[in-house]
């Protein structure tokens, strides 16, 4: 009998958590949809990164997201990453459903799942790939510029007379004044 009561309590607790979660999801979606309509945004079209950032600084949107348990500042900080991921998937816009899922997944009480870790690894790999391609491209450009400079210098060396430039240690007469007691040997011009 006690075991049956324990099972019933667990089932009722699970149902209560599920119901509470569905109320939060419905409330969040309803309030965000009202805000979208206020700004004349089409939920089917989605929003751009600039529109997303403008939404996040609206006090009403910040309140809605905070009440849902997500960090508005973190969402704003991650906007570039969010839209880079969308661009890799072939989209430049964040749809309404994706925004609701994003806010729900960014709540502090949401535990990290294998899917989240996999997405983090995917995002990290993509950023590393982008960064390494950028660095390699910049290095190639710098190397090409250095090569051009060296070739230009080699070409100008051929135009000069055959006498080598004076060595940095050689001093000409009249330039042998020593400052602060240092000794300089003067070498006469040949």
Secondary structure, 3 states (H helix, E strand, C coil): CHHHHHHHHHHHHHHHHHHHHHHHHHHHHHHHHHHHHHCCCCCCCCECHHHHHHHHCCHHHHHHHHHHCECHHHHHHCHHHHHHHHHHCCCCCECHHHHHHHHHHCECCCCCCHHHHHHHHHHHHHHHHHHHHHHHHHHHHHHHHHHHHHHHHHHHHHHCCCCCCCCCCCCCCCCCCCCCCCCCCCCCCC
